[in-house]
Amino acid sequence: METKLDQLLSVVTKMAEDISSIKGDLKNVKEKQDEHSKGLAAIQNLTMENNKFVHAVSQDIARTATKQSIDSLDAKFNLMNDRLFQTETKVSLLAVAK
C-alpha cells in the first residue's frame, strides 16, 4: 500500500512541477503578448501619422496642380488677348485705309 502511495505522491509531485512549468511558460507568453501589443499599437500610431502625411501631401499636390492649371489658362488667355489685340489693330488699320 505504501508503494502505491509513494507512486501516487511521485505522480502528483511531477504534475505539480509540470503545472509550475506551464505557469512559467504562460507568464512568458503573456509578457511577449504585451510586448507585441505595444509594438502593434506603435505601428498603428505610425500608420495613422503616415496616412495624415500622405493626405496632406495629396492636398498639396492637388493645390499645386490647380495653380499650374490656372497658370496655364492665364498664359492661354494672354495669348488669346494678344491675338485679339492684333486682329483689332488690323481691323482698325483696314478701316483707316478705306
Backbone as a chain_set.jsonl record, in Angstrom:
{"seq": "METKLDQLLSVVTKMAEDISSIKGDLKNVKEKQDEHSKGLAAIQNLTMENNKFVHAVSQDIARTATKQSIDSLDAKFNLMNDRLFQTETKVSLLAVAK", "coords": {"N": [[0.807, -1.186, 0.0], [1.92, 1.21, 0.806], [3.776, 1.582, -1.209], [2.194, 2.089, -3.389], [1.108, 4.507, -2.555], [3.433, 6.039, -2.484], [4.069, 6.014, -5.196], [1.845, 7.341, -6.182], [2.187, 9.807, -4.893], [4.536, 10.565, -6.114], [3.687, 10.873, -8.758], [1.832, 12.946, -8.434], [3.547, 14.943, -7.485], [5.179, 15.252, -9.729], [3.249, 16.185, -11.514], [2.625, 18.608, -10.275], [5.051, 19.941, -10.602], [5.084, 20.075, -13.39], [2.841, 21.694, -13.791], [3.715, 24.049, -12.575], [5.799, 24.654, -14.327], [4.34, 25.05, -16.678], [2.846, 27.279, -15.882], [4.925, 29.147, -15.673], [5.739, 29.217, -18.351], [3.385, 30.222, -19.461], [3.299, 32.725, -18.284], [5.534, 33.88, -19.524], [4.602, 33.872, -22.167], [2.452, 35.647, -21.943], [3.863, 37.995, -21.295], [5.333, 38.363, -23.663], [3.19, 38.693, -25.381], [2.169, 41.113, -24.424], [4.345, 42.803, -25.077], [4.266, 42.563, -27.874], [1.737, 43.611, -28.336], [2.119, 46.259, -27.55], [4.032, 46.985, -29.451], [2.5, 46.674, -31.761], [0.563, 48.647, -31.323], [2.199, 50.894, -31.475], [2.976, 50.714, -34.162], [0.491, 51.046, -35.365], [-0.049, 53.69, -34.606], [2.03, 55.015, -35.973], [1.258, 54.383, -38.567], [-1.156, 55.791, -38.745], [-0.162, 58.409, -38.522], [1.412, 58.467, -40.85], [-0.606, 58.172, -42.758], [-1.975, 60.589, -42.391], [0.035, 62.339, -43.2], [0.38, 61.574, -45.898], [-2.14, 62.263, -46.855], [-2.075, 65.045, -46.478], [0.054, 65.705, -48.199], [-1.075, 64.887, -50.596], [-3.134, 66.745, -50.822], [-1.602, 69.054, -51.071], [-0.362, 68.525, -53.513], [-2.604, 68.476, -55.14], [-3.396, 71.155, -54.891], [-1.152, 72.378, -56.015], [-1.272, 71.365, -58.608], [-3.619, 72.6, -59.384], [-2.845, 75.288, -59.266], [-0.91, 75.251, -61.264], [-2.528, 74.615, -63.415], [-4.127, 76.886, -63.486], [-2.181, 78.81, -64.026], [-1.438, 77.929, -66.561], [-3.847, 78.317, -67.957], [-4.019, 81.105, -67.686], [-1.838, 81.866, -69.256], [-2.74, 80.993, -71.742], [-5.015, 82.619, -72.049], [-3.755, 85.114, -72.123], [-2.341, 84.846, -74.513], [-4.501, 84.595, -76.277], [-5.675, 87.115, -75.885], [-3.627, 88.74, -76.879], [-3.674, 87.967, -79.587], [-6.274, 88.765, -80.213], [-6.0, 91.514, -79.823], [-4.138, 92.082, -81.867], [-5.693, 91.398, -84.078], [-7.768, 93.289, -83.838], [-6.274, 95.577, -84.184], [-5.437, 95.265, -86.842], [-7.94, 95.357, -88.085], [-8.683, 97.95, -87.47], [-6.657, 99.34, -88.846], [-7.304, 98.589, -91.453], [-9.791, 99.793, -91.649], [-9.083, 102.465, -91.513], [-7.579, 102.635, -93.804], [-9.448, 102.438, -95.863]], "CA": [[0.0, 0.0, 0.0], [2.796, 2.368, 0.878], [4.396, 1.724, -2.515], [1.198, 2.749, -4.223], [1.038, 5.901, -2.113], [4.663, 6.692, -2.947], [3.928, 6.213, -6.638], [0.841, 8.39, -6.355], [2.829, 11.054, -4.482], [5.507, 10.884, -7.156], [2.929, 11.352, -9.921], [1.269, 14.252, -8.06], [4.677, 15.868, -7.441], [5.555, 15.516, -11.121], [2.191, 17.02, -12.08], [2.787, 19.941, -9.694], [6.201, 20.542, -11.289], [4.646, 20.386, -14.753], [1.937, 22.843, -13.7], [4.566, 25.215, -12.325], [6.496, 24.943, -15.577], [3.33, 25.6, -17.596], [2.554, 28.64, -15.405], [6.062, 29.98, -16.076], [5.649, 29.404, -19.799], [2.237, 31.085, -19.722], [3.719, 34.075, -17.902], [6.398, 34.355, -20.611], [3.757, 34.126, -23.334], [1.712, 36.884, -21.663], [4.807, 39.107, -21.409], [5.6, 38.547, -25.094], [1.967, 39.234, -25.969], [2.136, 42.531, -24.06], [5.35, 43.469, -25.911], [3.756, 42.611, -29.243], [0.607, 44.545, -28.352], [2.693, 47.611, -27.524], [4.636, 47.203, -30.767], [1.406, 46.84, -32.722], [-0.017, 49.975, -31.085], [3.145, 51.869, -32.034], [2.87, 50.622, -35.625], [-0.788, 51.658, -35.732], [0.112, 55.141, -34.482], [2.856, 55.46, -37.097], [0.443, 54.268, -39.775], [-2.08, 56.921, -38.744], [0.628, 59.598, -38.843], [1.773, 58.385, -42.272], [-1.814, 58.441, -43.537], [-2.213, 62.031, -42.322], [1.068, 62.972, -44.025], [0.051, 61.306, -47.299], [-3.314, 63.078, -47.171], [-1.62, 66.44, -46.597], [0.844, 65.81, -49.429], [-2.021, 64.79, -51.711], [-3.803, 68.037, -50.939], [-0.611, 69.987, -51.614], [-0.2, 68.212, -54.938], [-3.822, 68.938, -55.824], [-3.315, 72.616, -54.956], [-0.099, 72.714, -56.985], [-1.814, 71.08, -59.939], [-4.598, 73.643, -59.669], [-2.088, 76.503, -59.561], [-0.3, 75.071, -62.583], [-3.608, 74.708, -64.399], [-4.503, 78.298, -63.575], [-1.091, 79.489, -64.746], [-1.543, 77.538, -67.964], [-5.005, 79.03, -68.51], [-3.63, 82.517, -67.793], [-0.965, 82.01, -70.428], [-3.572, 80.854, -72.937], [-5.819, 83.841, -72.154], [-2.863, 86.192, -72.572], [-2.099, 84.618, -75.939], [-5.732, 84.943, -76.998], [-5.803, 88.573, -75.823], [-2.656, 89.304, -77.836], [-4.188, 87.729, -80.946], [-7.438, 89.642, -80.379], [-5.482, 92.881, -79.991], [-3.554, 92.171, -83.21], [-6.801, 91.401, -85.036], [-8.428, 94.592, -83.736], [-5.369, 96.558, -84.79], [-5.514, 95.092, -88.29], [-9.253, 95.847, -88.498], [-8.601, 99.428, -87.399], [-5.822, 99.799, -89.961], [-8.077, 98.422, -92.675], [-10.852, 100.806, -91.655], [-8.437, 103.723, -91.817], [-7.099, 102.569, -95.193], [-10.567, 102.57, -96.779]], "C": [[0.86, 1.264, 0.0], [3.483, 2.622, -0.462], [3.443, 2.453, -3.463], [1.083, 4.227, -3.854], [2.267, 6.679, -2.562], [4.592, 6.972, -4.453], [2.945, 7.351, -6.927], [1.422, 9.752, -5.987], [3.835, 11.508, -5.535], [4.803, 11.463, -8.387], [2.376, 12.748, -9.633], [2.379, 15.303, -8.023], [5.114, 16.249, -8.856], [4.516, 16.419, -11.781], [2.307, 18.455, -11.545], [3.958, 20.662, -10.349], [5.828, 20.95, -12.716], [3.729, 21.617, -14.759], [2.733, 24.116, -13.444], [5.301, 25.632, -13.585], [5.538, 25.585, -16.585], [2.972, 27.025, -17.187], [3.669, 29.601, -15.796], [6.031, 30.269, -17.565], [4.509, 30.358, -20.152], [2.56, 32.534, -19.362], [4.599, 34.676, -19.001], [5.587, 34.702, -21.855], [2.983, 35.434, -23.138], [2.627, 38.101, -21.78], [5.113, 39.407, -22.881], [4.376, 39.147, -25.79], [1.845, 40.725, -25.659], [3.135, 43.329, -24.901], [4.845, 43.624, -27.345], [2.58, 43.579, -29.358], [1.099, 45.991, -28.353], [3.323, 47.949, -28.874], [3.571, 47.433, -31.832], [0.752, 48.21, -32.557], [0.892, 51.063, -31.655], [3.074, 51.884, -33.563], [1.572, 51.268, -36.098], [-0.703, 53.181, -35.643], [0.938, 55.7, -35.641], [2.077, 55.411, -38.409], [-0.54, 55.431, -39.866], [-1.343, 58.212, -39.09], [1.01, 59.621, -40.318], [0.564, 58.682, -43.151], [-2.137, 59.933, -43.543], [-1.223, 62.77, -43.224], [0.746, 62.797, -45.503], [-1.146, 62.141, -47.727], [-2.909, 64.538, -47.376], [-0.825, 66.645, -47.888], [-0.07, 65.745, -50.648], [-2.743, 66.113, -51.921], [-2.851, 69.081, -51.515], [-0.426, 69.773, -53.114], [-1.416, 68.702, -55.716], [-3.814, 70.454, -55.958], [-2.297, 73.052, -55.991], [-0.6, 72.484, -58.398], [-2.82, 72.157, -60.323], [-3.89, 74.943, -60.016], [-1.451, 76.41, -60.936], [-1.362, 75.18, -63.673], [-4.033, 76.156, -64.585], [-3.438, 79.082, -64.327], [-1.152, 79.173, -66.237], [-2.707, 78.258, -68.641], [-4.701, 80.52, -68.664], [-2.774, 82.758, -69.027], [-1.778, 81.921, -71.714], [-4.453, 82.09, -73.132], [-4.978, 85.024, -72.635], [-2.575, 86.065, -74.064], [-3.328, 85.002, -76.762], [-5.955, 86.461, -76.995], [-4.842, 89.258, -76.799], [-3.164, 89.14, -79.268], [-5.397, 88.631, -81.229], [-6.991, 91.091, -80.593], [-4.902, 93.069, -81.385], [-4.654, 92.22, -84.269], [-7.519, 92.747, -85.022], [-7.574, 95.69, -84.373], [-5.438, 96.476, -86.3], [-6.852, 95.614, -88.822], [-9.25, 97.367, -88.495], [-7.773, 99.992, -88.543], [-6.553, 99.682, -91.29], [-9.179, 99.483, -92.773], [-10.271, 102.181, -92.01], [-8.023, 103.759, -93.28], [-8.234, 102.743, -96.183], [-10.906, 103.975, -96.886]], "O": [[0.576, 2.239, -0.696], [3.743, 3.774, -0.809], [3.852, 3.32, -4.236], [0.974, 5.088, -4.727], [2.163, 7.835, -2.972], [5.004, 8.035, -4.917], [3.178, 8.198, -7.789], [1.182, 10.74, -6.682], [3.962, 12.702, -5.809], [5.278, 12.431, -8.982], [2.443, 13.631, -10.487], [2.179, 16.429, -8.478], [5.383, 17.415, -9.142], [4.876, 17.326, -12.532], [2.105, 19.41, -12.294], [3.874, 21.859, -10.623], [6.203, 22.023, -13.188], [3.838, 22.474, -15.635], [2.447, 25.154, -14.041], [5.414, 26.822, -13.881], [5.894, 26.551, -17.26], [2.811, 27.891, -18.047], [3.404, 30.733, -16.201], [6.26, 31.398, -17.999], [4.651, 31.202, -21.037], [2.141, 33.459, -20.057], [4.433, 35.839, -19.368], [5.853, 35.705, -22.517], [2.874, 36.236, -24.066], [2.214, 39.132, -22.31], [5.147, 40.567, -23.289], [4.504, 39.996, -26.672], [1.464, 41.512, -26.526], [2.808, 44.413, -25.385], [4.982, 44.688, -27.949], [2.444, 44.282, -30.36], [0.563, 46.839, -29.066], [3.166, 49.06, -29.379], [3.729, 48.29, -32.702], [0.422, 48.862, -33.548], [0.416, 52.033, -32.244], [3.108, 52.949, -34.18], [1.556, 51.959, -37.116], [-1.225, 53.884, -36.508], [0.591, 56.73, -36.219], [2.22, 56.291, -39.258], [-0.737, 55.994, -40.943], [-1.847, 59.022, -39.867], [0.942, 60.666, -40.965], [0.686, 59.362, -44.17], [-2.526, 60.483, -44.574], [-1.595, 63.711, -43.925], [0.827, 63.751, -46.277], [-1.168, 62.67, -48.838], [-3.346, 65.185, -48.328], [-1.012, 67.643, -48.584], [0.139, 66.467, -51.623], [-2.942, 66.549, -53.055], [-3.246, 69.896, -52.348], [-0.345, 70.731, -53.883], [-1.288, 69.268, -56.802], [-4.178, 70.989, -57.005], [-2.541, 73.983, -56.758], [-0.38, 73.31, -59.284], [-2.861, 72.578, -61.479], [-4.285, 75.631, -60.957], [-1.451, 77.383, -61.69], [-1.122, 75.768, -64.728], [-4.272, 76.6, -65.708], [-3.756, 79.922, -65.17], [-0.941, 80.052, -67.073], [-2.573, 78.749, -69.761], [-5.082, 81.13, -69.663], [-2.966, 83.735, -69.75], [-1.542, 82.674, -72.66], [-4.62, 82.558, -74.259], [-5.429, 85.831, -73.448], [-2.566, 87.06, -74.789], [-3.217, 85.648, -77.805], [-6.379, 87.024, -78.005], [-5.203, 90.232, -77.46], [-3.088, 90.074, -80.067], [-5.535, 89.184, -82.32], [-7.537, 91.801, -81.438], [-5.141, 94.094, -82.023], [-4.567, 92.982, -85.232], [-7.843, 93.288, -86.08], [-8.09, 96.605, -85.015], [-5.492, 97.505, -86.975], [-6.898, 96.238, -89.882], [-9.762, 97.994, -89.422], [-8.14, 101.003, -89.142], [-6.442, 100.557, -92.15], [-9.458, 100.002, -93.854], [-10.901, 102.961, -92.724], [-8.109, 104.805, -93.924], [-7.969, 103.184, -97.302], [-11.832, 104.333, -97.613]]}, "num_chains": 1, "name": "protein.A"}
